[in-house]
């Protein structure tokens, strides 16, 4: 999958509750700037052909979509995984797509590039990752 994709959180309406042991401290700071009115959904940049087909033993599913059934998961308080790329920016994705157009194909590249003006939730995921590390999952 390439470009911005929407994914639904699985579980509580406030996804940070599933990602932090301490809960309240992280949740008091939790707010999506680009998706503030719908915390049941997350938008991330994707740039991959491979994805997790089966959850590892002991994993809890956190987010899913038709496009990516295992979009995010955690294992206990030690592992937190996202199939999307919260570290990517639209500009980086644009340059990556343009460099790989011959491998990707013009039509797929055009479709992915058309999604890059949509807001993404990388800042939200960044806060969640920091809370996960700080609070031990």
Buried (B, 14 or more C-beta within 10 A) or exposed (E): BBBBBBBBBBEEEBBBBBBBEEBEEBBEEBEBEEBEEEBBBBBBBBBEEEEBEEBEEEBEBBBBBEEBBBBBBBBEEEEBBBBBBBEBEBEBBBEBBEEBEEEBEEEBBEEBBEBBEBEBBBBBBEBBBEBBEEBEB
